[in-house]
Amino acid sequence: MQCFFNKIICGFLMLLFCSGATIAMPRWYRNAVHKAEHQMLYMISQTDVNARRCFPRTIIKPDGRIQFVNDTDWTSGFFPGSLWLVYELTGNETLAKEARKFTNRLNEIQYYTKNHDVGFMMCCSYGNALRLKPESADTLVMVNAAKSLCTRFNPEIGLIRSWDSGSWNYPVIIDNMMNLELLFWASRQTLNDNFYNIAVAHADKTLENHFRENMTSYHVVSYLPNGEVESKGTHQGYSDESAWARGQAWGLYGYTMCYRFTEKADYLNVAHEIAQYIMSNLPSNKDYVPYWDYNAPDIPQAPRDASAAAITASALLELCEYTADKKLCDKYKKYAENILKQLSSNDYLAEKDTNSGFILKHSVGSLPHKIEIDVPLNYADYYFLEALLRYRQLKGF
């Protein structure tokens, strides 16, 4: 989740500037940005920032009404985050003003301790606000959110607890890797090593227990009070031993991000290995958008998950920055480009004033629970936009 650390490849851009070279923006890219801007403005027109539930998450079938959630939903930060990212892509000040309104609705989350997702919720909203149009209170809000996340860390177990529900003793999900960015940021901001140490402890123990020999990840690993593993399995994947597509994307993104902050070789190596698994399991028809689970029994009829594809594209574009092997870096960039082209096609990119204002179609929330199947999801839109930004920065147009 590079919510507020999108890096411009300074040397490359300076070279272009000094040489007078220009790179044409591809038509598919222009079209994707144009439609994203339109869709975000359309969604704003349907959304009341003052409503108790004001954050668009998905649509409700069969009529396609927007499902709105409140500030404590784990996805609440993605809509304001998407507004910030489209503002960055287009310069449309209306989007920046709306992004600030919805960001400020999350102010109380800085004290929220009931789930591990405050990283998602705050980095995507306040994190982007800090980066693009900061206000005086933003930094303190983020630091307080990091403190709240730390309350879920058990030093005996060495991990941040993911959920408080279910039959597990101490469940930790692969998604939780994404929230470590908030802690790494807070450590740099405050010079407090505790944030950093908690993030590293979590990343290290997740690396120790979450991955199989082929570098696919379990979704849920639960621990006993002494820190030993209680169980390994899934909650949203096909089976305990299957490779849930979005889980693999979370792992790739999470360890790439961890390397950015730590430069620990183990994190970079695991990111490369996850990337190789994903790219080696390309759907047979070259769609570049994975099925919801790589081991789904009904492939090729199984639903695709655009959210997993978008997260993967964004992660690969960052990973190539840390890849010394130029051929491998180019491979990552090309794979990410193919994902973005696919997501920007008519198969996945919504037409204007359709899809209830969401940008992408065809994502899957939790198929085993029959929730959010073949629908738009706000986090698919967010990581698609982030990937478009990273692609533009790498290409220099």
N, C-alpha and C positions, 0 to 999 in steps of 0.2 A: 504494500500500500504506500506508494510514494505520494501521499496526499499533499505534502508541502515541501518535498525535497526533489521535485522534478529538476533534473540537472541539464543545463544547456552545455553542449559540447563547445566550450569557449574557443579553443584553438581552431577547431574546424570552421566555426562561423567567422572567426577573424580571417582565416585563410580565404574564405569566400569573399569577404568584404574587400580585403586587400587586392585580390586578383580581379575583382569586378565580375566574378562568375555568378550566374543565377541558375537556379534550379526550378523548373516549372512544377507547379502544384498539380498532381494528377487529377483528372476529372472525377474519378471515383472518390477521391479525398474531398474535393470541393463540395461534391454532392452530399457526402456524409455530414460535413460540418454545417452546410446550409440546412439540411433537414433536421439536424440536432438542434440548431438554434430555433427553428420554427416550432419543433415539438415542445421544447422547454417553455417557450412563450405561450403555446397552446395549453400546456399543463398548468401554468400559473393562472390562466384565466379560469380554470376549473377548481382552483385550490384557495381556501381561506386560511391565511396564516394565523388568524385568531381562533380558529376552531380547536376544540380539545384534541381531535385527531386531524392533524394537518399535513402529515408527511405521506405522499403517495408511495406505496410499496409495490403494488401489482394490480391486476384487474380481477374482478369477480366474474367467473363464468356462470351462466351462458350469456348474460347481457352486456358484459364488458365494462361494468361500472368500476371506477377506481376504488381500490381498497386503501383507505387511509389508516395510518397508525399513529400512536402518540409518541412522545419523546423517549419513552423507555423501551421502545421496540428496538431490537438490535440493528435494524436497517434505517433508523431515523436520520442518520447523517448523510446518507447517499444522495438524497434529493438536493439539499443545499449544496453538497459537494459537486453535483452535476451542474448546478447553476453556476457555481464558481468556474468550473472547467470550461463550460461553453462561453462564459464571459471571456476567459483567457484566449480561447480560440477565435473569438469574433470581435472583441472589444465593445460589445453591446452593453452600455451602462445600465440599461433596464434590468438585465440579468444580474449584474453586480448588486444593485439595490435590493432585488428580491432575494438574492443569496444571503445578504446580510440579515434581512428580516427572518428568514427561516433558520439561519445559524443562531441568531439570538434566542430563538425559541428553545434551544438546547442548553441554555445557560445552567439550568439546575442539574444537568447530567454530570457536571464536574464533581458532584458529591454522591453520585450513584454508585453503589457497591454491590448490587444484586446480580450482576453478570459480568462476564469477562470482556464484553463487547464495547466498552467505553472507548477503546482504541479506534474501532470502526466509526463509532458515533461522533467522536470529537476530532479525530485527525482529518476526516473528509470534510467536515464543516468548518470548525475553528482553525484547523491546520491550513486549509486553503485560504481562509480569510487572513490569517497572519502573513501568508506569503504574498497575497495580492493586494489587499486593502486593509491593513491592520488597524485595529483600534486599541486603545490603551489597556483595556481589561483582558484582551485575548490571551496574552501570555500566562497570566495568573490562572485563568480558566483552565488552560491546558495543563499547567503544573498540578493544579488541584485534581484534575481528572486522573493524572498519572498516580497521584497519591491514593486515590480511590481504588485504582486497579491494583495497586500493591497490597491492599488489604486482603486480596484473594490469594495471596502467595503464602504457602505453608512451607516454612524452612525445613521441616522434618522430611517432607515429601520432595521438596525442591522444585515445585511446579505451581503455576497459577491455576486454581480450580476454574473449570469452565462453567458447569451447570450446578444448580442447587436442587434440581429435580431428578426424578428417575430412581432406579434401584441400585445405581452404582455407589460405591463408597466415596470415591474421589475422581470424578470423570475429567479427563483432559482431551480435548478434540484438536485435530490438526488445524482447524480454523484459528485456534488461539494464537498461532504463530503470527498472525497478521497484527495483533494488538500490541506486539512487542515494540513496534515503531514508536508508540507513544512514550514508552519508558526510555528508549534510547534517546529520543529527542529531549525528554525532560532531564536526563543525565547531562547532556551537553549544555542545556539551558541553565541549569542550576549548579553545575559542577558537583552534583551529589552522586557518588558512585553507587549508592544503594539501588537506584533505578537501573543502572547498567548491570549490576551484579544479578539482580532478579531476572532481567531479560536473558542474560547469558545462561543462567542456571536453567531456566525454562527451555531455552533452545537446545542446550546440551542434552538434557534428559529426554526431551522429545526425540532428538536424533538417535538416542540410545534405544528407545523402545517402540517408536511408532512405525519403523520402516522394515519391510520384508527384504529378502535377498535381492529381489529384482527392483528395489527402491520404490515400490508402490507403498502407499501409506495406509495404515488402519485409520478409520475415522475416530474411534473412541478408544482410549486406553484408560482403564481405571486402576487406582492404586490403593493399597492398604495403608493404614496409619504409619507403618514403618518405612514406607516408600517403595515397597516391593509391588510388582505388577499383580493386580487382581484379575484383570481380564483384558482381552483385546478383541475389538469387533467393530460393528458399524451401527449407525442409527439412520442414516439417510442413503446408504448405498444398497446394492443388490444383496450382498451377503457379507458375512464377517471377513471373508478372504478375498473379496472382490476389490477392484480399484475404482472407487467412486470418483467420477471425473472432476468435480469441483474440488474435492479433497486433494487431488494431485496438484491442481492449480494453486491451491492455498499453500501447499508445501513448497512448490517452486518459487512462488512470490516471496513467501516468508523467509526462506533461507537466503535468497538473493538480497533482500532488504537487510537481513542480519549481517551479511558480509559487508554491505555498505558502511555500517556503523562500527564493525569490529575488525574487519580484514582478517578474520580467522579462516584459514585455509579449509578447515573441515566444512564450514558453511558453504563456501564456494564449490567445493567438490560435490557435496550432496545436491546442490542446485543443478550442476551439470548432469548428474546422474538422473535426476528426476526429469530434466529436459529431454534427455536421450530416450527415456521410457515413453514420454508423451509423443515425441516425434516419430518413434518407431512403431507406434500404434495408431497411426493415421487411419481414419476410416477409409475403407476400400474404394469409395467413389471420389476420393480426393476433396471432400467437402471442407476439411480443416476444422470443422466444428464437431467436437466429440459427442458420442452418445452419452447419456446421463451417467452411465457407468460403463467402463471399458469391458466389463464382463457381463453386461446385460444379456439375458438369455434370448431375447427376441430381436437382436440385431439382424438385419438392417431396419426392422420396423420400429425399433426402440426410439423414444424421443431424443432429440438433440438437446444440448445444453449450451446456449449461447453465452451464458455467464461464465462457464468454465473456459470457453474459448477466449473471451475478452480478458479475463484475469491472466491467462497464459500468455497472450500477446503482449500485454503490458510488462509482465515479468521477463519475458525473453528479450525485450528491447532494453531493459536495464541490465540484464545478465551479459549482453554482448559488450557493454561498456567495461566489464571486468574480465573479459576474455582475451588473453594475449594472442591466442591462435586466430589469425585473421580469417582463415577458412571457416573455422567453427563460428566465429562472430558473424560472418556473412550468412552462414546457415541459419543462425538464430534470427537475424534480421529478415531473411527471406521468408522463413516460416511465419514470423509475426506479420509480415506484410501480407502473406497469403490469407492468414486469418482475418486481417482487417478488410481485405478486398471481399472476402466471403461475407463477412458481417455487413459490409456496405452494399451488398447486392440486394436485389428485390426479394430474395428469399428470406432475408433477415432484417433488413432496414425498413422500418415502417414508412408508409406514405404519409404525407402531411395530413394533419387533422384526423388521423386514425390511431388505433392502438391506445386510445385514451391519453395520448400525449407522450407515451413511452417511446423510446428511440428504437430499441431492438425487440424483435419477436423471438419466440421459441426458446425459452429457458425453462429449467426445471428446479423447483424448490426441494421438495421431498416426495419422490415417487412412492416409496413404501407407505407413506402416510396419506397418499392420495391428495397431497397439498401442492398447489402451484405447479401444475403439469402443463407444459406447452403454453406458457404465458410470458408476458414481459415481466422483468424484475428490475427494481431500481439499481441494484448493484451490478447487474449486467451493463446497464447504461453507463454507470460511473466508470467502470474499468475500461469500457470501450472508449470513452472520451479521454481517459488518462493515456490509453495506448495511442490514440490519435495524436495527442500532444507529444508524447515521447517519439513517435515516428517523425513528426514534423521537426523536432529538435535534432534528431539524428540526420535527417535528410537536408536540413538547412534551408527549407523554403518557408 
